[in-house]
Amino acid sequence: MLNKDFNSVLQKEVFQALSRCVEALNIEGYLVGGFVRDHLLGRGKAKDIDVVAIGSGIELAKAIQKELPDAQNVQIFKSYGTAMVKWQDLTLEFVGARKESYTEESRNPAVSKGTLEDDQNRRDFTINALAVSLNAHNKGMLLDPFNGLDDLKKGIIKTPLEPEVTFSDDPLRMLRAIRFATQLNFEIEAQSLKSIQKNADRIAIISKERIVEELHKIMLTPQPSVGFLLLEQNGLLELILPELIQLKGIEEIEGQRHKDNFYHTLEVVDNICKHTDDLWLRWAALLHDIGKAPTKKFHPKIGWTFHAHEFVGSKMVYKLFKRLKMPLNEKMKYVQKLVMMSSRPIIISEEIVTDAAVRRLVFDAGEVLEDLITLCEADITTKNPTRYKRYHHNFKIVRQKIEEVEERDRVRNFQPPVSGEMIMEHFNLSPCKEIGLIKEAIKEAILEGEIPNEYNAAFELMLKKGSEIGLEVYEK
């Protein structure tokens, strides 16, 4: 049941203020887009409000900034004829009603003043072309020129004009169609789907930043596989993330097959979304197996192998992030590290869990340890109930062992109890390779459980190793 009552919501302070400003400026104003759509669907509290003015959207923004107590200064984007005002936890965006015309080489249109009808015509989808009046003579009236209400009821993504025109003019709308279908659990209408397939190549004129913004929104849905399957089926995924497409397919040689790593990856992403909202952990799940395509080999005696796919995949993460102009900072390094280590807990869970193996896992994973285990648990996609139960049981054992080892040995992000400065002082050394050799020996001994993680034992080992490589203790 759609929530069609706008009169009650228009009693709120921000909308009352908007109506006063519209009347004072002697112009018409309308709420449009996502706010109207989400109110009709009952999708929680809106943070973003789009307002169309039949006149100057910038002047309306200036007026509302003065009208609302403690509103932030107006941000004006002259080249687009738009303005933005932030007030409390809301972001209000203003635009004058306009017509748009496009060239084949760019999604940035030539803009001219227009009517409300012109403005609704330029909207991407019928469900986003709905408008609600802020004007005294018809306040709260819903204007629906493209039967967007019916499409909301039926759960359909459909363009207001010919889809060929809509998607060719602004190819980003193809990604938006898939993103909305994923977010709202809607279907894309058949003609619109055909047009996406036909115009897929035009995604090349869209900036990488805008593409990634839509990918992020798909990634943050409860079931991102819906969006990625639509991207794949309609020819967009191979243009944006070819690394995933290369995972697709099953080969069989001498009766031995490997699993389809593309569909497996989408299962892993959906699995992890049940346990985390962290965008970058979800990206790690999406990319954790990308190294399998370039490392896949068949050996007659042992079957299919993907040796070092984690290492290769972690290198591919950097190239992928760079190509898509994603951040080459700690977020990228975090995803790289998870991809690099994505098999480590699995290997441990399949073998006898030794303290030394767990210590090394805890030390190497450091701050990403919990996320790494979460990723590995999401990686269990077997349909065999016995195996599924066994794998999860093994991971419980690994988690328990990690807790025991951490409590006893404190090796996560640990620094050896004996520092390089201490070694230099005791052996009267300047910086040299011998210091590194002694520090490495102490670290290895602690991780292997040969000595406890404490000063006295580490100091004794320092003296022993120093003697073995011919160093003498400096007597002050």
N, C-alpha and C positions, 0 to 999 in steps of 0.2 A: 504494500500500500504506500503510494507516494504521499509525502507531506506537502500539500499544496497551500497551506496556510502561511502566507507571508506577512499578514497584518500584525500578528503577535511579535514576530522577529523585528519588524520595522519600528516597534516601540522602543527598541534599545537606543541608548544615547547616541551611538555613532550614526545610526540611520536617521534619527531625528535631526541631528546636526547636518547631515547631508541634504535632507529635504529642505531645511531652512536656507542653506547656501544656494541650492538650485533656484529656489524662489527669489532670493535676494539678487541673484545674478540675471534673473529673467531668462533662464535657459531650461532645457529639459535634461534630466539625468536618469540613468538606468543602471541597475545592478545586472551584471552579465557573467557568463562563464562558469567557472568552477564553484563559486559560492552558491549560485542558484542551483546548479546540478546537485551538489552535495546536500544542500538543504532539502531538496525534493527527495533524495535517497535516504535522508536521515543519517548521514555519515559523520556524526560527531561535530565538534566545535570547529568552525572555520577560522583560519589564521590569516588568509589572504582574501581580499575583497577587490574585485575589478569593477570600475565604474566608467560608463561611457557617457560623455556629455555631448549634446547636440549644440556644439559651440566649442569653447576652449576648455579642454581637460586640465590644462596647466593653471588657468585662472580658478577653476573649481578646486584644485588642490591647494592653491594659496589661501582660498577662502576657508576651507575646512581646517587648515593648519591653525588659523586664528580662532576658529570656533571651538575646537576641541582643547580642553585644558591639558597642558603639558605635552602637546603633540610636538614631535621633532620637526626640525626645519624641512622644508620641501626639497626633495631632490628632483631636478628637472633634467630631462633628456631631450634637448631641443631637436636633435636630428630625427628623433622618432615622434616628436610632438606628444610625449608622455611625461608623467610626473608621479612621484611616490611620496607618501606620507606614512610615517610609523607612529602609532599611538597605542600605548599599553602593549598588549601582545599581538596587536593587529598590524598588518601591512596593507595599506590602501593604495591601489594603482589606478591612475586616471588617464584617459585618452579621449581625444575628440573623435566623434563619429567620422569615419573615413572610408573612401574607396581605395582599393589597391590594384596595381597592375604590375606584372612581373616580366622579367626577361629570362631567357633560357639559361643564362650563365650564373644567375644569382637568386637566392631566396629573399634578398632585401628588396621590397617592392617600391615602386614610385607611388607616393601617397597624395591624395587630394581630399578635401573636405567632402563629407557625405551625410546621408540621413541615417537614422537608426537601421532602416532596412539594408542600406549599403553595408553598414557595419556588421549586421548579422550574416549577410551573404559571405563576408570574408572569413567567418569563423571556420574552424577546422571540421567540427562535427555537429550534427543536429542537437546532440545533448549539451553542447557548449554554446549553442546559439540562442538559448532561452534568455529572456530579459525580464526584469521586474521593475516597474515604474517607481520612481521616487517623487513624482510630481503630484501636486495637490489634487488635480482634477481626476486622476485615476491611480492614486497611490496604492501599491500592492498588487496591481494587475499584472498577470503573467502574459507576456507576448511570445508566441510560439509559432513562427511562420513556417517551420519545416517539420512539424509534428514530432518535435523532440520528446514531448511527454510520452507519446506512444513508444518511441524507441527506448526510453528509460524503462517503461513497463516491460517491454519485450527483451530488454538486455541486449540492445543492438548498437554497434558502432557504425555510423553511416555519415557520409559527407553531405552537407547541405546542397552543394552544387554537384555537377558531374565529377565523380572521383578522379577522372583523368586530369581535369583542370586543377582540382584541389591539391593532388599529390605532385603533379608536375610543377605547379607554381612554387610550392614549398615542400620539398621532399622530407623535411623533418617530420611532417605530419604522418608519414608512413610509420615512423618509430612511435609517435604519439598514439596512433591507432592501436598498435600492439601493446604499448604500455597501458593504455586505458582498458583494453580487453583483459589484460593480466590483473590490474588493480581491482577492477569492478566485477570480474568474472563474467564479462560480456562476450558476445560473438561479433566478429567483423562481418558486415553484410557482404554478400557474394561479389557484387560488382566492385566494391571497394577492395576486396582481396585481390581480384584480378588486376586491378589498376596498380596495386602495390607490386605485384609480380612484374608487371610490364615496366614500371618506373624505378625498379630497385636500383639500377645503375646510377640514377640521379642522386643517390645518397652521397656521391663523391663531391657534390658542391656544398655539402653541409660541414661546418667546422667540427673538428674532432671533439672540442669541448662540449658542444651541444649534443653530439651523439652520446658521449659518455654520461652526460646528465640524464638522458633517457635510460641508458643502461643501468645507472645507479637506481633509478626509480623502479625498474623491473626487478633488480636484485633485492630491493627492500620489500617486495610483496611476499605474502605467505607462501606462494608457490611459483618461484621464478621460472620453473621449467615450462610453464604455459607460454610465457613470453619468448623464451629461447627456441621452443619448437616452432612458434609462429615465425620468428626471424629466420629459422632454417628452412621452413617449408616455402617461404615466399622470397627466397633468394637474397636476403639481407645479411644473414650471419656470415656467409662466405666472404662478403665484402668488408665486414667489420672485424670479425674474429675468426679468420681462416684457421687458426690453430685448433679451434674446436671442431670445425668441419673435418679436419684431417684425422680426427679420432673416430669418425663414423665408419661403420661397416665391419663385417666379420669375414676373416679369411679362413679357409680350411685347406690344410696340406696333410696328406697321408692320414686323413681322418681326424686330425687334431685341429680344433678351433680355439680361438680366443673370444672373449666377450666383446660386445660393442661398447667401446670406451666412451663414446659420445652420450649414449643413453644412460650408461652407468654414471657419468659425471652429473647429468641433470638430476638423477636420483639422489646423488650425494648432496647436491645443493639444496634440494627440497628437504632432505633429512636434517641438514644443519640448521635450516630456517626454523625448525621446531624448537631449537635450543638457544638461538642467539639472534639478536637484531644487529649485531656488529657488521657493518657493510664490508669491511676489509677481510673479516673472517669468511664471509660469504664469497668474496672474490677468490680467496685462497681455495675454497672448495671447488669453485668453477675451474680453476687453473691447475689443480693439484696433479692432474694426469697429462698435461699437455706435452710433456716430454716423451710420452709413450709412442706417438706416431714416428718421430725420427729415430727412435731406438729399437723399434720392433724388428725382431729377427726370428727365423725358424731354424731350429737345430733338430735333425732327425732323431737324435737320442733323447733329447729333453723337451722338445716341443717349442712353443713360443716363449721368447724371453723379451724383456724390456730393460736390460741392464743399464744402470745409471740414469734411468729416466727422471729421477728426482733432481739430480744434478743438472741435467740438460734442461729440464723444465724450469728450474730456478733461473737459469740464464735467459730462457725465453721470456720470463716474466718482465725482465728489464726491457727487452726489445719491444714487447707488447705495450708496456706502459709508455715508453718513449714514443712509439708510433701513434698512440691514441692521445698523447699529450696529457697523460695522467701524472699525478705527482711522483717525482723521482726522489722521494724523501723517505722518512721513516715508515710511511705507510707501504711504500713499495718494498722496502727491506723486510718489513713484517710479512708480507705475502710471500716474498722470496724464501724467507726462512721456513715458513710453514710448508711450502712446496718442497723445499730441500729435505725436510725432516719427515715428510708425510708417511713414510713407510716404517720409520724407526719404532714407534710403539707397537705397530702391527707385528713386526718381526719378534719383538720381545714377548708379545701376548701369545705367539704360536710356539714359543720355546719354554724351557724351564726358566723361570724369572729369577736371575741371579742378582744379588745386591750390586755387584759391579756394573752390570748392564743398566740397572735402574739409576745408579749414581751418575753414569755417563749421560743417560738420557736427561736427567734433571739438570746436570751441569750445562750440557749443550743447548737445551731448549731455553733455559733461563725463564724470562718473564712470559714466554709464549707457551709454557708447558700445558696449562689447562686448556688453552685454545687448541693446541696440537692434539690432545687426547679427544677433545670434542670432535675435531675434524676426523680423526681415525675411527671413532665410533660411528660417525655419519657415513663413513666409507664402507660400512658393512651393508651390502645390498643383496646378499644371497637370498634366494627364495626358498632355500632348504631350511625348514624350521629348526632342525636339529643343529645344523651348523650355525644358524643365526643365534640360537640360544647359547651355544658353546663360545662363540666369539665374544658376545657381550659378557658372559661369565668371566672369560679370561681378562677382559678389560677391567672388570671389577677387581680382580686379583692385582693387576698392574697398578690401579689407583691406590689400593691398600698398601702395596709395597712402596709406592712413591711417598705416601704419608709417613710410613715407618722410617724410610731412609732419610727423608727430609728432617724429621724430628731428631734423628740420631746424629746425622752427619753434616747437616746444614751446608750442602754443596751447591745449592742454586745460586748462581752469580757469585760464588765465593772467590775471595782472593787468598792465595796461599798464606798460611800463618807467618811465614818468613818472607819478607819483602826483598826486592832487589837491592835496596839501600842497606839492609842488614847484611846481605851477602858481601857487598862491596866493602862494608866496614870491617867485617870479621876477617876477610882475606886481603884487605888493603888493595882493592882492585879499582881500576877505572872501568867505565862501561866496556864490556867485552862479551863474546859469545858464551864464555863459561858461566856467566850469571844466568843466562837463559837456559843453559843445560841443567843447572841445579834447580831452577824454578820449575822446569818441566818435569824433572824427576820427582820433585815433591808433589806436584799436582797429580801425576800418574799414580804415585803410591797411595795417595788419598782416595782417588777414584777407584783404584783396584782393591781398596780395603786393606792394603798392606800396613798402613799406619792410620791412626785416627786423625781427624781434622782438628788438630790442636797444636799449640806452639812448641811444647817440649819435644814431641815426637818429630815434628818438622825440623826443629833445630838440630836434633841428633842426626837426621838424615842429611841435612845440609853439610854437617861436618864430615860425614862418611863419604858423600859424593865429592866434596871438595878434595878430600885426601886421595880418592881414586883417580882424579884427573890432575893430581900433582900440585894442588894448592896448599899453602901453609897458612895456619891461623896467625893473624897479625897480633903480636903482643904489644900493647900500649905502654 
